[in-house]
Amino acid sequence: MTSTAEDNQILTDEKFYSRTIILNRPRQLNALSNFMNCRLKELFLKWENDNNVNVLIIKGIGRAFCSGGDVANVCLAGNSGDYSHGTQYFWNEYIMNYILATCRKPQVALLNGIVMGGGSGISIHGKFRVATEKTLYAMPETGLGLHPDVGASYFLSRLPGFLGEYVGLTGVRLDGAELVTCGLATHFVHSTRLQLLEETLAKVEKADPNLVSSVIDGFSDKICVKDGSAFQRLDIIDKCFAKETVEDILSTLELESKYVADKWLKMSIQSIKKASPVSLKITLRSVREGRKQHLHECLIREYRLSCHCLLREISNDFYEGCRAILVDKDRNPKWNPDKLEHVTQDMIDHYFSPVEGFEDLRLPIDQRASSTNYIPSKL
């Protein structure tokens, strides 16, 4: 059979008892195409049921683990009037996220580089997430006119205190030490030791998470959060991001900045002010609802949100954000509505309502009932 360019977007490697997925779109920072979403699902299901496989490893080629979903192509199709491409993309991606989250085999994600958006969906849901000194993590969707998806309303809402609201609303960039500190990563290993770690994991003779954890522990380094990190001000984060509305969160941050001269406070304020007002409001509600829901419920709700963003019945912000950040790269999006106070409750309610003409996301819940008790390690 002749291979295609798409076939090479994901490579695989088999060593002893491990199987490794290698994301191979380095020029696109390993952004997930629709083909990749489908192929990942296929591989997870295949190896989950292979008695010769004890550990699944996923990593990326180049300077990124995975920079997110290939939403630029989703918007390109939508601008030409083809919304089905985008709805199918999100459908396949979220089902793949769910399959990974409920996979019976231990998975190890090597987060050696950029991890954004959709990159969370193929790592955070797994049992083990290994950060390095090269890790750069963010959920930047509010600056793209979208919302933290791929199950983010589930795992962000389970971070300590109100860190989830902080990470989701501001799109803050976290390094490897911060990722481990908040629980989004389970281990910190220096990048020079990753190859030996992989070789050792390949020899694990049982599909036992405790054995896998013990192996990674042997390669792990102690971490120290850098000076000036927001994680040294968790009390202020909780104070500000516990507020009921985005407007109240922003005003509390601004008030706090008058008394505390922290750089991260100013950056948080700037990030919120630059983000899509619609995205900010649906993100806050989504994370708050996620606190009370199982993963499958979060993914079903997020699929509604993504479809509404795609169909632009209320706002064109998703397309405008992609234009400004990913296509023209002028970083000057024109949001509409352009102010938080112009985003009404009826508008937000619409995003959470069923999508006319489209069915809700269907997940294989009955076959994978363990998802109702699923909580990622360290969260």
N, C-alpha and C positions, 0 to 999 in steps of 0.2 A: 504494500500500500504506500502510495506517495504521501510524504508529509507536507503539510502546508505551513505557512508562516504562523497561523494560529496555533498549530500543534506545538510549536516551539515556545509559546508563551509560558508554558509550565513544563518543567523538566522533572524527572524523578530519578531517584538513586536508591538502590537496594543493597544493604550491607547487613549480613547476619540476620538479626531479629528486628532491624529498624527499616523504615521506609521514609525517605525524605522527599518532600515537595519543594521544588525550587522555582520561585517566581522569576521569570526571565524576560522582563520588559524594562531593562535598565534605563533606556532613554526616556521612558514615560514614568520613571521612578516606581516601576512595578504596579502601576494603577491597574485595577481589576477590570478586565473586559467582560462582556457577557459570556464569552467562551470560557474564560477562566473560572467564573462563578460555577458554571455547569461542570467543568472538569474537576474542580475541587470537590464538589458534592460527590461526583462519581468515585473519586479516589478515596474519600473518607468512608463511603459505604463499602467499597471493595476491600479495603484493608481492615476495616472493623470486623469483618467476617472471615478474615484469613488467620488461621491458627498459628501460622508461621511468623506472624507480625506481633511484636510486643510494644513497640514504641513508634509513634508518628512524629516526624520532625518537619517543621516548615520554616523556610528562610527565603531571603531575596538576594538577587545578584546586583552588585553595584552599591550605591550609597544609600539606598532605601530598602527597608523591609517591604513596605507597601504604603504608598502615599495616599491610598484611598480608592474610591470607585472612579471609573472613567466617565464622570458625569458630563464632561465636555461633549462627548459623542451623544449622550442622552439629550442634552440641550440642542445640539445640532439637528437631531432627528425631530425634536419637538418644534423647533423653529420652522421646519419644512412641513409641519402639519401631521407628522407621524408620532403620536403619543404612545402607540402600542410598543414601540421599541423601549421606551423608558419604563412603562409599567411592567413589561416582561423582564427587563433588567433587574428592577427592584424585587420582583417576585422571585426570580432565581437566586438573587444574592441573599435574601432573607431566609429562604428555605435552606440554602447552604450553611448560613450561620447557625441555624437551628440544628442541622445534622451534626455540625462540629461540636456544638455545645452538649449534645446528648450522646456523643460517640463513646463507646465503651472502652476504647483503647486510650492509654495516656498519650497526650499530645504535648510537644515541646515547641514553642515558637521562639526563634532566635531573633530578637528585636534589635538587630545590629545596624542602626541607621534610622531613616525617617519612617515614622509610623503615624499615619493620619487617617481619620474617617474610616473608610472601609477596611483599612489595615487592622483596626481594632476588632472588626467582626471575624477575622480569621486568626486572632491571637488571644484576645482577652477571654473569650468563651472557652478556650482550652485550659487544660489542667495546669500547665506550667508556661510562664512567660519570662524569658531570660533577657534582661536589659544589659547594655554595655555602656562604656564611656562614649560611644558614638550615637546612642539612642536620642532621638528627638521626637517627642510625642505631642500630638494635639488633636482636638476635635474641633475643626475650624468652621463648622457648617453655618453658624449664624452669620458669618461674614460672606457666605456664598448664597444666602437667601434660602437655605435649606434648614435642616434640624439635625442634631446628633441622632443617627439612626443605627442600623445593624445591631440592634439590641442595646444601644447605649443608654436608653432610658431605664433599662434594667440595671446594668452594671454601674452607671454613674450614680444612680439613686442609692446604691448600697455602699458607697464610699463613706468614710467617717464624717459625721456631722453634715455640713452643707457643702462639702468639697465638690460633690457632683454638680450642683448648680454653678459653682465657681468655674469649674472646668468646661462645662457645657455652654454657659453664656458668654464667657470671655474668649474661648478658644486659646487659652494660655498654652504656651509651649513648655513642656516638662522634660527634664533630662532623665537619665537612667536612674540616678539616685532618688529623685523625686517620685519616679514611677514606682519604685519598690516601696518607698516610704508610705505612699497612699494606698498601696495594695493592688494597683493595676498590673504590676510585674511581681513575680514571686521570687526572683533571684537576680543578682548582679554578678556577671562574669566578664572579665576583661576580654576584649575581642581577640587577643592573641591566643586565647585558650579555647576558643570555640571549636576549632577543628578536632582537638583532642577530646573535648567533651562529646562531640558527635560520635567519634570512634568508640568511646567508652559506652555511650548509650546504646550503640548497636549491639553490644554484647550482653545487654540485660536479658536474662533468660526467662523472665515471666512478665506478663502484662500487668505489673503491680505498681500502682502509683507511688507506694512507699519506697520501692527499690529505685524507681526513677528519681524521686526526690532526693534520696540518699546520694545518688551519683552526682546530681547537680550541686548538692550541698558541698561536695568535695572540691568543686571548682570555684565556688562562690567567694567573692570578696566582701569585706565590710564596706559599708557605704557611709558617706557623710554629706548631708545636705549643705549646699554652698551658702555662704553668707548672703543675706538679702532675699533668700527664697521665701515665697509666700507660706511655705510649710512651717516657717518659724513664727507665723502669725495666724495660727488656726483659730484663735479666739476672735480675731477681727473678721475672718472669713465667715465664721458661724454667725456672728452678730449681723453682718451685712446681708449675707445670702439666705438668711432664714426669713427674710421679709416676704410678704404675700404677693407683691407685684414687682415687675421689673422696674417700674418708676420708683418704688420705695427702695429697692436694692440700690439703684443708681444714686438716689439722694442720700442714702446712708453712707455709701462709699465716698461721696463728695464731702459730706460732713466730717467723716473720719479723716480724710486727707488733710483737713485744716489743722488737725492736731497731731497727726503721725506722718512724718516725712519719709514714707516708704515708696520706693520706685514702683513696686508692684501694684500699689494702690492706684497710682496715676495711670499705669499701663492698663489696669482693669477698667478704669473709667473710660479711657480712650477707646478700648476695644469694644465696649458696650455701645458707646456713642457712634462708632463706625459701622456697627452691625445692622442688619435688616431688622427694623422694629417688629415686623410680623414674625420673623424667625425667632427673635428673642422671646416673644410672648408664647408662641407654640412650644418652644423648647422648655421654658419654665414649667408650663402645665404638663408637658410630656414627662419630664423627670419626676415631678411631684406625683403624677398618676402611677409612674413606674414603681414607686416605693411599695405600693400595695398589690402589685401584680406579679404573676409568673412570667418567665421569659417569653413563652408563646403568646401571651396576651400583649406584651409590649411590642413584639414584632408585628402582630396583626394591626395594632394601633399605628405603629410607625409606617406601615405600608399605606394606610389611609392618608396619613400626613404627606408622605412622599408623592402619592398620586395627586393629591390636591395641589401641591406645589408645582407638579409637572403640568397639570391642566390649567393652571393660572386663572382660575375663576375669580379669585379675590385679588391676587397680586402677581406681577411678573417678576418678582424679586429673584427667584431661582435662576431665571435666564439672565437677568441683569447682573447678578453676582458672578455667574460663570463667565459672562462677557468681560467684566472688569478684572477678574482675578486670573482666569485661565486662558482667555482668548486674546483680547486686546492688551491685557495686563497693565492697564492704566491705574488700577487700584482706586478707582473713583466711581463706585457704583451710585446710581441714582435710584434710591429706594422709593417705592410708592405703595402704601403711605410712607412718608418720610419722617414722621414723628411718632413716638410711642403713644401719645394721647389721641392720635388719629386712628389707632387700631382698636376697633370696638370689640366688645364681648361677642356680638353676633358673628363677626368675622372669624374670631378664634374658634367659636363653636362649630363653624362650618368645616374647618380643617379636621375636626375630630369626628365628623359625621360620616356615614357610609358614602362611598363615591358612586354617584349615579352612573350606571352603565358598566360598572366594574364590580366583580365579586370580591369579598374580603379574602385576604391571604389564607390559603389552606395549607396547614402544616400537618405532618404525620404524627399527630399527638398520641393517638391510641397505640401506635406501634412503638413509640418512644416515650412511655409514660413517666420515665424518670425525670423528665424536664420539669415536672411540677415541683420537684425538690432541688433543682439545679441551682447551685451558687458557686461561682468561680472561686478557686483557691485564693485565700487571703482577703476576700472581699466580705 
